[in-house]
Amino acid sequence: MRSTRWLGVLVLCTVTALPGTARASQGTSTQNAAHVADQRTLDAAIQQHAASVDQDREMVRRFLQRDDVRKVAGKAGIDIARADAAVAAMSPADVARVAAQARQAETDLAGGASTVTISTTTIIIGLLVLILLIVALR
């Protein structure tokens, strides 16, 4: 009687478990297939990221070469050459953050203002100090 009961429990567990296992494995293989990328896609993503970082570095360097930025840096006693060299040592995340601020400052400067206002001057000095601090703290 006991062996019959155990056999029934074993058969019931096996029958219950098998269909769930089959469905779970089908779902897993479908999910894995959807997340697999070929080598060309990975290479393209890496190249796009590298190009984006290069564009951000170039944006910051262009911003540092502006005459009005050089004048503000000179008045604040900040060495532009040192700031420019620091851009090369910055991490991609730091470069992206500084580039976004440089773009905003450049937009403000190009917005028709013929002189540098206090707020733009503050932004420029802040960016220069941020660049130097990021490199100094690493």
Backbone bond lengths (Angstrom), bond angles and torsions (degrees), N, CA, C in turn:
res aa  C-N    CA-C-N  psi(-1)  N-CA   C-N-CA  omega(-1)  CA-C   N-CA-C  phi
1 M - - - 1.435 - - 1.539 109.96 -
2 R 1.350 116.10 -43.73 1.457 119.57 179.96 1.519 110.93 -65.09
3 S 1.295 117.94 -42.41 1.462 120.50 -179.02 1.525 111.09 -66.26
4 T 1.315 117.61 -33.41 1.457 120.93 177.27 1.527 110.06 -67.00
5 R 1.315 116.17 -39.94 1.457 120.82 179.65 1.540 109.67 -65.98
6 W 1.327 117.26 -44.98 1.458 120.95 179.15 1.525 111.24 -64.36
7 L 1.330 115.80 -38.51 1.463 119.69 178.01 1.527 110.38 -63.88
8 G 1.340 116.73 -40.54 1.469 121.22 178.02 1.522 111.77 -63.65
9 V 1.337 115.63 -42.73 1.470 119.87 178.72 1.524 110.23 -64.68
10 L 1.313 116.72 -43.02 1.460 121.13 179.47 1.526 111.79 -62.31
11 V 1.344 116.98 -45.23 1.465 120.96 178.84 1.521 110.34 -64.18
12 L 1.329 116.99 -43.00 1.474 121.21 179.86 1.529 110.95 -62.74
13 C 1.322 116.96 -43.05 1.473 120.25 178.44 1.518 111.42 -64.96
14 T 1.326 116.31 -41.22 1.457 120.58 -179.52 1.521 110.76 -64.97
15 V 1.317 117.13 -45.99 1.466 120.64 -179.47 1.532 110.78 -64.92
16 T 1.305 116.37 -38.67 1.468 120.17 180.00 1.530 110.86 -69.36
17 A 1.306 117.08 -38.61 1.458 120.87 -175.65 1.523 113.34 -76.08
18 L 1.288 119.35 -36.39 1.462 121.65 -174.02 1.527 114.38 -62.00
19 P 1.315 120.46 -50.63 1.474 117.78 179.87 1.524 112.88 -62.40
20 G 1.306 118.56 -36.99 1.468 121.31 177.80 1.513 111.42 -65.67
21 T 1.323 117.22 -38.05 1.443 121.76 179.26 1.518 110.46 -67.33
22 A 1.298 117.47 -41.83 1.461 121.42 -179.65 1.527 110.64 -63.97
23 R 1.328 116.52 -43.79 1.467 119.03 179.03 1.524 111.39 -67.27
24 A 1.314 117.07 -39.33 1.468 119.85 -179.35 1.524 110.97 -64.97
25 S 1.332 117.17 -40.35 1.460 118.81 -179.26 1.515 111.27 -70.28
26 Q 1.340 118.06 -33.93 1.465 119.85 176.41 1.524 110.51 -65.65
27 G 1.305 117.08 -41.99 1.460 120.42 179.43 1.513 111.49 -65.56
28 T 1.313 117.21 -39.00 1.456 120.91 -179.72 1.517 110.95 -65.82
29 S 1.329 118.03 -43.46 1.453 119.69 -179.38 1.527 110.85 -67.48
30 T 1.316 117.81 -34.03 1.455 120.65 177.09 1.525 110.11 -67.66
31 Q 1.343 116.88 -41.80 1.456 119.77 179.43 1.516 110.81 -65.55
32 N 1.316 117.94 -43.08 1.462 120.54 -179.53 1.514 111.20 -63.31
33 A 1.310 117.37 -39.49 1.459 120.72 179.74 1.529 110.87 -64.56
34 A 1.327 117.03 -32.85 1.459 120.32 -178.61 1.533 111.41 -73.29
35 H 1.327 119.01 -22.83 1.458 122.02 -175.73 1.531 113.50 -102.47
36 V 1.298 118.01 4.51 1.460 121.00 179.89 1.521 108.27 -88.50
37 A 1.325 115.92 130.82 1.464 120.64 178.74 1.519 108.53 -116.48
38 D 1.310 115.49 145.30 1.467 117.94 178.80 1.533 109.87 -80.17
39 Q 1.305 115.72 169.10 1.468 121.53 -174.74 1.524 112.13 -63.25
40 R 1.330 117.53 -35.74 1.476 119.76 179.56 1.519 111.35 -64.16
41 T 1.330 116.80 -38.46 1.463 120.16 179.06 1.523 110.52 -66.22
42 L 1.331 115.94 -42.38 1.466 119.62 177.98 1.529 111.33 -64.18
43 D 1.335 116.47 -44.00 1.472 120.17 178.56 1.520 111.27 -61.22
44 A 1.329 116.44 -41.65 1.466 120.51 179.80 1.529 110.79 -64.04
45 A 1.331 116.99 -40.08 1.460 120.43 179.37 1.530 110.73 -65.59
46 I 1.323 116.77 -40.99 1.464 120.46 178.73 1.527 110.55 -65.52
47 Q 1.328 116.96 -43.28 1.464 120.45 179.13 1.524 111.25 -64.13
48 Q 1.329 116.46 -39.02 1.458 120.07 179.16 1.534 110.33 -65.08
49 H 1.323 117.13 -41.46 1.462 120.78 178.35 1.526 110.74 -63.95
50 A 1.328 116.22 -44.65 1.468 120.34 179.77 1.530 110.67 -62.93
51 A 1.321 116.56 -40.53 1.467 120.21 178.76 1.522 110.67 -65.30
52 S 1.312 116.85 -38.29 1.459 120.78 178.96 1.530 110.83 -64.74
53 V 1.323 116.89 -43.33 1.472 120.97 178.03 1.524 109.83 -63.72
54 D 1.333 117.24 -42.24 1.467 120.69 178.44 1.528 111.23 -62.19
55 Q 1.335 116.86 -40.81 1.471 120.35 178.40 1.523 110.57 -64.06
56 D 1.342 116.45 -40.20 1.466 119.48 178.87 1.529 111.14 -64.53
57 R 1.336 116.65 -43.68 1.474 119.73 178.26 1.528 110.71 -61.16
58 E 1.327 115.83 -43.04 1.469 120.04 179.73 1.528 110.91 -64.72
59 M 1.326 117.30 -37.14 1.463 121.28 178.18 1.528 110.37 -62.24
60 V 1.322 116.55 -45.02 1.465 120.30 -179.76 1.524 110.04 -65.36
61 R 1.328 117.00 -41.44 1.472 120.13 179.08 1.525 111.56 -64.42
62 R 1.331 117.19 -42.22 1.471 120.49 177.15 1.523 110.51 -61.04
63 F 1.330 115.30 -41.24 1.465 119.67 179.58 1.527 110.58 -62.69
64 L 1.330 116.31 -41.14 1.468 119.80 179.81 1.523 112.52 -67.30
65 Q 1.325 117.90 -22.15 1.463 121.68 -179.01 1.531 113.42 -86.85
66 R 1.318 117.61 -6.41 1.468 120.16 178.51 1.529 109.72 -63.86
67 D 1.335 115.38 142.32 1.464 120.23 -179.96 1.530 111.85 -60.92
68 D 1.338 116.82 -43.45 1.462 118.98 -178.19 1.529 111.58 -66.29
69 V 1.323 117.56 -33.38 1.461 120.87 177.46 1.527 109.83 -69.98
70 R 1.329 116.10 -40.53 1.473 120.01 177.82 1.533 111.22 -62.37
71 K 1.332 116.47 -39.54 1.463 120.04 179.14 1.525 111.17 -64.98
72 V 1.327 116.31 -44.70 1.466 120.21 179.79 1.524 110.04 -64.34
73 A 1.333 116.40 -42.15 1.466 120.25 179.35 1.529 110.49 -63.33
74 G 1.332 116.78 -41.15 1.464 120.28 178.44 1.516 111.73 -61.89
75 K 1.332 116.86 -42.99 1.469 120.64 179.17 1.524 111.19 -65.82
76 A 1.335 116.15 -32.13 1.474 120.09 -179.48 1.523 112.31 -86.64
77 G 1.335 117.22 -5.54 1.454 120.71 179.69 1.524 113.85 76.79
78 I 1.314 116.56 27.15 1.463 121.43 -179.40 1.523 108.95 -101.87
79 D 1.310 116.45 129.92 1.461 122.92 -179.62 1.532 109.63 -80.69
80 I 1.322 116.42 112.13 1.472 121.23 -179.14 1.525 111.06 -63.73
81 A 1.317 117.72 -37.94 1.475 120.05 -179.91 1.522 110.66 -61.42
82 R 1.324 116.62 -39.87 1.466 120.00 178.14 1.523 110.67 -67.68
83 A 1.317 117.23 -40.85 1.468 120.72 177.94 1.524 110.49 -64.08
84 D 1.336 116.69 -41.29 1.463 121.10 179.19 1.526 110.72 -63.67
85 A 1.334 116.72 -41.40 1.468 120.29 177.48 1.521 111.01 -66.58
86 A 1.314 117.18 -32.32 1.458 120.89 -179.53 1.527 111.99 -67.88
87 V 1.314 117.03 -28.16 1.465 121.03 -179.44 1.532 110.70 -59.91
88 A 1.324 116.91 -36.93 1.471 120.81 -179.92 1.522 112.29 -65.99
89 A 1.329 117.00 -27.52 1.463 120.89 -176.68 1.527 113.29 -90.85
90 M 1.312 117.53 -5.31 1.459 120.86 -176.37 1.526 111.33 -76.23
91 S 1.327 115.86 149.20 1.463 121.11 176.49 1.531 108.96 -71.83
92 P 1.335 117.78 158.96 1.460 120.11 178.79 1.529 113.24 -57.07
93 A 1.324 117.61 -37.08 1.470 120.08 179.84 1.525 110.74 -67.17
94 D 1.329 116.35 -41.98 1.468 119.92 178.63 1.527 110.95 -66.32
95 V 1.320 116.46 -41.17 1.469 120.43 179.03 1.528 109.81 -62.64
96 A 1.318 116.99 -41.51 1.471 120.05 179.90 1.525 110.93 -62.51
97 R 1.335 116.16 -41.98 1.470 120.17 -179.73 1.533 110.97 -65.80
98 V 1.319 116.89 -45.43 1.467 120.74 -179.76 1.526 110.54 -68.13
99 A 1.335 117.20 -38.77 1.470 120.43 178.92 1.525 111.12 -62.86
100 A 1.319 116.86 -39.19 1.474 119.63 177.84 1.527 110.56 -62.17
101 Q 1.321 116.49 -41.76 1.466 120.01 178.05 1.524 110.99 -68.77
102 A 1.321 117.29 -37.63 1.469 120.63 178.39 1.523 110.55 -65.62
103 R 1.328 116.39 -39.88 1.475 119.49 177.20 1.519 110.72 -61.54
104 Q 1.337 116.09 -42.52 1.459 119.91 179.42 1.524 110.76 -64.38
105 A 1.309 117.30 -43.23 1.469 120.82 179.34 1.522 110.66 -65.66
106 E 1.336 116.45 -40.13 1.466 119.99 178.79 1.523 110.77 -65.09
107 T 1.320 116.78 -38.58 1.466 121.03 176.46 1.519 110.20 -62.95
108 D 1.323 116.23 -42.85 1.467 120.20 178.28 1.523 111.13 -62.69
109 L 1.333 116.39 -41.58 1.461 120.58 179.76 1.523 111.74 -69.23
110 A 1.317 117.17 -36.23 1.460 120.89 -178.07 1.525 112.00 -84.02
111 G 1.311 117.19 -4.00 1.461 120.95 -176.44 1.506 114.53 -73.96
112 G 1.315 118.44 19.01 1.452 120.79 177.04 1.508 113.65 101.99
113 A 1.296 117.46 -6.44 1.458 119.10 179.02 1.518 108.92 -76.98
114 S 1.324 115.93 124.94 1.460 119.34 -178.47 1.524 111.45 -86.52
115 T 1.306 117.08 -15.19 1.462 120.47 177.47 1.524 109.05 -123.88
116 V 1.302 114.72 160.63 1.455 120.39 178.54 1.522 107.84 -84.49
117 T 1.314 116.26 124.46 1.463 119.96 179.76 1.518 109.66 -86.89
118 I 1.306 116.19 170.30 1.462 121.06 -179.11 1.520 110.86 -59.69
119 S 1.326 118.05 -44.42 1.460 119.85 -177.35 1.528 110.99 -65.60
120 T 1.311 118.09 -39.14 1.459 120.78 178.25 1.519 110.48 -69.05
121 T 1.324 116.41 -38.97 1.462 120.45 176.31 1.532 109.75 -60.49
122 T 1.300 116.63 -42.43 1.458 121.11 178.43 1.522 110.57 -62.46
123 I 1.315 117.09 -41.50 1.466 121.19 178.28 1.527 110.09 -62.44
124 I 1.309 116.85 -45.12 1.471 120.99 -178.69 1.528 110.09 -61.62
125 I 1.316 116.30 -49.54 1.465 119.49 -179.89 1.529 110.09 -62.05
126 G 1.320 115.99 -42.21 1.464 119.76 178.30 1.517 112.34 -59.59
127 L 1.327 116.89 -42.52 1.466 120.33 178.15 1.521 111.53 -63.95
128 L 1.315 116.49 -44.35 1.465 120.21 -179.72 1.531 110.86 -62.50
129 V 1.310 116.01 -44.92 1.462 119.86 179.37 1.527 110.15 -66.12
130 L 1.326 117.62 -40.25 1.460 121.74 178.33 1.524 111.35 -59.95
131 I 1.318 116.41 -44.47 1.468 120.48 178.66 1.520 110.28 -59.40
132 L 1.316 116.54 -47.77 1.463 120.23 -178.12 1.526 111.93 -67.20
133 L 1.333 117.32 -38.06 1.454 120.12 179.44 1.528 112.79 -67.74
134 I 1.324 115.75 -40.33 1.465 119.54 -179.78 1.522 110.04 -59.27
135 V 1.300 116.04 -44.34 1.465 119.60 -178.96 1.529 110.98 -72.34
136 A 1.304 117.22 -39.22 1.467 120.69 -177.72 1.520 111.86 -66.79
137 L 1.321 117.90 -32.79 1.467 121.38 -176.32 1.518 112.56 -84.58
138 R 1.301 118.91 -4.63 1.468 120.57 -179.04 1.460 110.79 -88.19
